[in-house]
Amino acid sequence: MNYWDMFATWVGANANNGTWFIGGVIAACGLWGGVKALIIGSAIAYVFLSLVGYIGYKTGVTTTGLSRAAFGIRGSVGPSIVNLVQFIGWTAVNTFIAATSVSYLCDSVFGWPVYGEPGGIWGMLFGIGVMSVLHLISVMAGQRSIQLIERVGMILVFAFVVWETIVVFRQTSFHEISNWVVPLKQRMSFGSALDALAAFNLAWVTAGADFTRFTNKKSVATSAPFFGALIGVLWFAFVGLFATISIAITSGVYDANNSDPSTIAAKLGLGALAMFVIILTSMTANAVNLQAAGSALNNMWPKISLKVSLWIVTIIATFVTMVPMVVGSFLETFTAFLDVLGMILGPWMAIMCVDFFILHHGKYAMKDLTNREGPFWYKLGVNWWAYVCWALGVGLYVIIRRIDWFDHTVGAAYPVMLIIGAVYFVVMKLSRQGQED
């Protein structure tokens, strides 16, 4: 993959429905609070994307494969399960929103009820089926199809975002949007916004090496993912942020459910073409999601080929997409999903980066990643200290989120990463000294 391929991959990863939605969710901080949280929270996360990208470039190994060094050859099953679950979850998030667009299209073409209206569930199920077939075609066509989807998709999506932005500012002035006050009961604290964005952005970090392992230049593996992902998230989240506030002003009601791109497009009167582009953005994002989930499954069961793994995760994601229909609220499902990711992903990434860059001085011996007699076998194939630190990170996250100062300032996710990175370094140093003695 050259610089353009890598840059387009990560812009395309964030040029999607979920990014629109997260922009609308942090609108609960107001415009300037949301903008500040978005820039800070995303930039920090994508520094880690560059670090993991560099490890992939140096080793040629996927992120879950690299987790064998810190967590043990057998212990890497834990991070693999997390990646498998979360990227199937992200696929479902984007598919659900795209299926909502299909539901709107079916309403305009066939007169079917829109999802949310009586009988609208059938149009939604049809939409989920259509998106799943498109995803299967994409994964069957292989890596080249992913590159083509990203290249073409980025151009079309860019045109759509410009169009939507023009429509938003025709309806509502920048002055009105910047001075909009969030209703007190729906206001989100700055720390909570940072945590939501950390969970959203760190999810991509856990897939970083899956793509940068195909590069042969350091700049392609580090700066291309950083700038691509950052531009993608700022670009699309800003649109969701502005559009959601605009709808709140014109309707007189702020509802985070209006962050859904299909709802935004419908309320702005953008028509069928907008729905087609939303469907396309689902494909660009899910090309990355499915690749990461398939790689995780492949790491857990190496005898299953990557292509078969991709088929399996695509089919599973089809059924997971239906969960919000059972729960009854997509917003509640989405925010609960982010809460779980926030407490799990940060400690994992901190442990991996400390292990490679500090404890192993930026170098792994590749043979050790599969050698049962090597240093990464630890005890019974698991580095139990890494798991203790990971569990400690989850517990700290839950505790720190309840402290008002953190909730209103820096959040819990990044302080926990800093603490767990330091704890892991000390624990492993002491463990090695004990073995030497």
N, C-alpha and C positions, 0 to 999 in steps of 0.2 A: 504494500500500500504506500503510495507517495503522499506528499504533504497535503495535496488537495483532497485525496481520498479520505485521509484521516480527519482533516478539518471538517469536511462535509459530513462524515459519519457522526461526529459529535455535535455539530450544529443540528443535523437531522434527528439525533437522539433527543434533543431538547425542543426541537420544533414540532411539538406534539400537543395533543389534547390535555395531558396531565399537567404540562407547564402552564397552559392557559388557566387551568383549574386552580393550581396553587397560587397563581397571581391573584385570582379572585378571592381566594381564602384569606390571603394576607392583606386584602383591602380592608379587613377589620382593624388594621392598624392606622387607617387613613392613608392618603397618598404618600406623604413624605416619610412616615414611619415604615410603610411597606417598601418604598424605594431603598431606604437606608438598610433595612434588614436583608433585602434581596441582594444588594451589592456585597455587603459584608459576608453574609452567610454563604453565598455562592462562591465568592473568590477564595475563601478559606478552604472549602471543600475541594475545589479544583486544583489547589496546590497539591493535595493528596492524590488527585487523579494523575497529575504529572509525575509524582513520585512512584506510584504503582505502574504508570506507563513506562517509566524508565526501567523498572525491574523486569517488565515483560520484554522490553527491547534487549536487555542484557542477557536474559535467560532463554527466551523463546517459549516460555511456559505460561499457561493460563493462570488467572488469579487464584482459583481454587487449587490448582496444581502447586502453585507457589506456597500456599498455606501449609503444605506438608512440612516445610522447614520450621515454622514456628509452632505448629500444633501437632506435629508428628505425622508419619506416613498414613497411619490409620486414623489419627486424630483429625486429618483434613476432611473427613466425612462431615464433621460438624459445620464448618464454613460452607461446604458443598450443599448441605441441606438448606442452609440459610439462603444461599444464592438461588438454588432451585425454587424455593418457595417464593422469595421476593420477586424474582423476574417473571415467574408465572403470574404473580399478583399484579405487577406492572403491566404485563400483557393484557390482563383482564381489565385493568383500569382504562387503558387506551381503547380496547375493543368495545367496552361498554359505552364509552362516549361516542365512538364511531358508529356503533349500532343505533344509538339515539338519532344520529344524523340519517341513517338508513330509514329509520322510522318516520322522520320528517319527509324524506323523499317519497316513501310509500304513501304518505298522506296526500302529497301534492299530485302524484301520478295515479294512484289507485283509489284514493279516498279512504284509505285505512285510518283508523284512529291513531293519533300520536301517543307514544308511551306516556303514561300518566293519566290518560283518559280511559273510560270504560272500553275494554276490548283491545287496548293499545299494546298489551303484552305480546300479541301474536306478531305484530310488526317488529317488536323488539327481538323476539326469538329469531325471526327471519333475518334481521340485521346481524345478529351474532353468528348465525350460520354463514351468511355471505362473507363476513370478515374472516372467519376461520378458514374458509375455502381459499381466500386470497392469501392468507398467511401460509397455508400448506403449499400453495403454488410457489410462493417466494422461497421457502426453505428447500423445496425440491430442486429449484433452479441453482442453488448454491451461492457462494460468495460473490460471484460476478453480478448476480441479480440484485444482491443487497447494495452493491456499489451503484448500479444503475438506478435503483429506487431512490437512494440518497441524493444522487446528482440531479435527476429530473425533479424529484420531490422538493428539493431545496429551492429551486427556481420558482416553481408554481406556488409554493407556500409563501415565499417572499412577496410575490405579487398579491396574494390574498391578504397578508398581514397589512400591507400598505393600504389596500382597499378598505379593510375593516377600520384601520386607524383614521382614515379620511372620513368615513361615515360617522364614527364616534365623535370626532371634533366638529362635524356639521351639526350634530344634535346637542352637544354640550361643550361649553368653552373650557379651556384649560384653567381659567380663573375659578370657575364653578367647581371643577374636579379637585383642584388643589385646596380649596377652602371647605370642602365637604367634611362634615363632622360625623363620626361613627356613632350610632345610637349606643348609649352607655351599656346596656345589657348585652350587646353583641361585640363589644370592644375586645380586641386581642392584645395581650401584653407584648412588648418588644422581644422579650426573652422567649416567649412561646413561638413567635414568628421565626426567630432564629433557629429554634429547635425543629420546627416543621420544615424549614428550608434545608437544614443540615441533613435530616432524614431523606428528603427528596433528592438532594445532590450527592450525598455519600453513596446512595444506591448505585449510581453510575461508576463510582470509584472502584467498587467491587468487581466491575467488569473491565477495568482499564487494560490489564495485561492481556485479556482475551483478544484484543485488537492490535495493540502495539507490538505483540510478538511477531506480527507480519511485517514489521518495519526494519529498515537497515540503516537508519540515521537517528541520532539522539534527538535532534530537533523535531523530527516527525513524531517521535514517541512521547515528547514532553510538552513542547509549546503548542503543537497542533491540537491535542486533546484539551489543553487548558483554555486556549482562546476559542476553539470551536464550541465547547460545552458552555463557556461563560457567555459568549455572544448569543448562543441559542436560548439559554435560560433567561437572560436579561430581556432579550427581544420579545419572546413569547409571553413571559410572565408580566412584562409591562403592558402588553395588549390586554391580557386578562384582567390586570389591575385597573387600567383605565376604563375598559368596557364595563366591568362590574360596577364601578363607582358611577359611571354615566347612566347606567340603567337604574341604579338606586336614586339618582337625582331626578330623572325623568318620571319614574314611577312613584317616587315618594317612599319606597320601601327597600331597605337593604336586605338581601337574601343571598347567602353564600351559595345556595343551589344555582343561582343565576350565573355562577362562574363557569358552568358547563358550556363549552364552546358552541354546541348545537343550540342551546337555549339563547346564548348571546346572539348568534347568527340569525335565529328566528325573530328575536325581539328587535334586532336592528334592521330586519327586512332584507337580508342579503341574498335570499333565494337559494335555488337548487345548486348553483355552482359552488357556493360556500360549503354546502354539505358534502359535495364531492371532494373538495380540498381537505376538509376535516377527516374524511375517510382516508385520504392519502397520507395525512400526517400520522395517522394510526399505524400505517404500514411502515413509514420511515422509522418511527420509534420502536415498533415491535420487531423490526429486523434486528435491532441491537438486543432487545429484551430476550428474544427467543434464542439468539446465538449464545448469550450468557447463560441462560437456563440449560440449554443443551450441553454446553461445556461443563457445567456443574454436574449434570447427570452422567456425562461421559467420564468425569474424574472419579465418581462413586463406583461406576461399573464400566471399567475400560473395555470389557469385551463387547459392549454395545457400541456400534459405530456412532460418530457424531451425527450423521444424517438420520439414523434411526432415533437417536436421542432427541433431535429436533422435531421429528414427527410426534414422539410421545409427549413432549412438553406442550406442543401446539394443541394437541387433542385435550390434554388436561386443562389447559388455559380456557378452552371453550366452555367447559363446565363451571370453572371458577368464576367466569364472567357473569354467571347467572346468580351469584350470591347476593348482590344488592337487591335483586328482584325479590328474594326471599326475606331479607332483612327489612326491606321497605324504604331504605334511605341510602342513596349513593354517597352523599356527603358524610354521613356517620361512618360508613364502611371505610371510606377514604381516610378520614382523620384517625380512626382507630389503627389502620394499616400504618400510617406515618408514625404514630406513637410507638408501635412495636419496633419498627425499623430504627427509630432514633436511639432506642436504648441498646440495640444489638450491634449495629454497623460500626459506630464510632470506636468502641473498644477493640473490635476485630482489626480495623484498619491501623489503629495506633500500634497494636502488637506486631503486625506484619512489617510496618515501616521501621520500627525500632529494631526488630530482629535482623532485617537485611542491611540497613544503612549504618547501624551502630554496632550491634553485636557481631555481625559478620563482615563489617567494613565494605559493604557494597559488592559482595561476591559470594555466590553459591557454587559448589561443585555439583554439576548436574547429576552425576551418577549417584550422589547421596540422596536425591529425592525419591529414588526407587530401591535403595539398598537397605535391606533389613538388618544388615550388620553395621550400617553407617551411623553417623551422629544424629540423624533425624528419626531414628527408630524410637529413641528415648526408652520409656518403660512400657512394654507391650504395644509399642507402636504409637503411643500417645504422650504428648508433652502435657502432663497434668497441671503444671504450673501455669501454662498458657490458658488453660480452661479456668483455673482459679481466678486469674486476673480478668478474664472475660466475664465471669459471673460477678466478680466484684464491680466491674464497670456497669453492669446492668443494675445492680443494687444501688450504686452511687447515683446513677441517673435518676432513679425513682425518688431517692431522698432529696437530691439537689433541686429537682423540679418543684418540690414543695416549699422551698425557701424563697420568700418574697423577693429578696435582693437579686437573686439569680433570675427569677421569673421576669423581673422588670428591666434587667440589664443585659447580661451575656448569655442567658439560657443555661442549659445543662449539658448539651451535647459536646461542645468543644472543651469546656473545662474538664469533663470526664475523660476525654481523649488524652489531654495533657497529663492528668493524674495517672491514668492507667499505663501510658507509655513509660512514665518514670518508674512506676511500681514494677512493671515487667522487666525493665532494664536491671533494677536492683535485685529482684528475685532471681533472675537468670545468672547474674554475676555471682551471687552468693551460692547458687546451686552448683555452678561450675567449680568454684573454689572448694566446696565440700567434696566434690567428686575427685578433685586433684589431691586433696589432703588424704 
